[in-house]
């Protein structure tokens, strides 16, 4: 910024700082866990607890998204990622659900990381807005998740 620039750098929002603190706590908690099976079971319980804390609309969507992902791709392990339910392959997040409330957004999102095999030419969608999870949306999520882990 120049000395004549009147913009003020705000830095991270309170919601972003909270997400970073959540992530730091998640890493500490994971480091303290025992066996691999114990870690997986506790991580899924953490995800279910986080979903249960969500407001009604987000909770209903997150529950359905969780069910679709865990049924469609049991190879993905549920875990928290920046305080959000996410699903990982070999410890690397493939997809995640972000509630609208968490970042005071207009809609929830289902996002895919660069680990997801969604490649479709030189450009493709990696984050999807969710306002409702209907049977049609569930089918689309299932297809995206299958594609995301197709090489696994």
N, C-alpha and C positions, 0 to 999 in steps of 0.2 A: 504494500500500500504506500502511496505517496503521502507526503505531509499534508497535501491539500485534499486528500480523500476523506470524506466524512463518514464512510462506512465503519461500523464497529464489528469486530470479530466476536461473535458470541461463544465460540467453542462448542463443546458438546452440549446437547440438551440434557435436562434432568433425566429424561427417559433413557437416553443413550448412556449416560453415566451409570444409571441403575442397571442397565443390561451388562455393562462391563463388570460391575461389581458381582452380578449374578454369575457371570462366566468365571471370574476368579474363585468364587465359592465352589462352583461346580468342579473346577480342576482340583482344588484342595480336597473336596469330598471324595472324588474318584481316586485320588492318590492314597487315601486311607482305607479303601475297601480291600477285602480279602481276595478270594479266588475269582477266576474269570466268570464262572456261573453266578457267584454271589454278586459280583459287580453288575452283571447283566440284569439280574432280578431286581436289585436295588435301583438301578438306573431306570428301569421301566416303572417302578413304583414312584420314583421322583417325577416322571413324566405324567403319570396318572394323577398325582397329587397337584401338579401345576395346572393341569386341565381342570381339575375340580375347583380350583381357586378362581377360575375365569368367570366373567359375567355370563348370564344366561345364553345369549345369542352366540358368543364366542365359544363357550363351553360346549354347546350342542354341536357346533361345526367341528370343533377340535376332537370331540369324541368320535364323530363319524369319520373324520379324516384318519384318526389313529386306527380305527377298526379296518378301514379300507387298506391302509398301508401295511399293517401287520398281517393281514390276511393275504394280500396280494404278493407281498415280498417278505416272507418270514426271514430271509437272509439279512434284512435290515434290522439293526438293533436300536430300539428307542433309547434316547438319552436327552438330557437338557443341553441346550446350546444357547448361551446368552439369555437364559431364563425362558427359552421357548422349547416346546416339544420338537425334537428333531429325530432323524432316523439315519443311522450310520452304517457303512460297510467297512469292515476292518478298521474301525475307529474314526473314519473320515465321514463327515456329514454329507449325505446325498440330497436330503430334502428336509424341510422344516415347515412348521405352521407358526404364523405370527398373528396373535390376536389384535384386533383393531384397537382395543383398549390400551395395550402395552405402549404404543406410540401415539395414542390419541388420533388414530387414523380413521378414515371414513369407512374402511373395510378391512377385513382380515386378509391375510395372504398365505398362499402355499408357494414356497420357493424351492428352487433346486440349485445346488452348488455346481461348480465346474466338474465335480466327480460324476454327476449324472450324465448318462449317455443320451442326451436329448438332441444332439447335433442334427441339424436339418439345413444343409447348405451353409452359406456364409453368415446367416443370422437366424436366431430362434428365440422363442420366449423362455425365460428362466424363472419368472415370478408371475403368479396368477392371482387376481383379486377374487375374493370369496365373499358373497353376501348371503348365500344360502347353499346348503349342501343337499341337493335333490338326488334322485336316483340317476339322472343324466350326469350330474356333476360327479357322483361317485364313480360312474363308469369311466369318465374322462380321467379322473385321478388315478384309477386303477391302470388305465392304459399308459399314462405318463410314468407311473412308478415302474411298471413292467419294462418300459423302454429305458428308463433311467438305470436299471440294473441288468440289462440284457446280456452283458458280458460276464456277469458274476456267476 
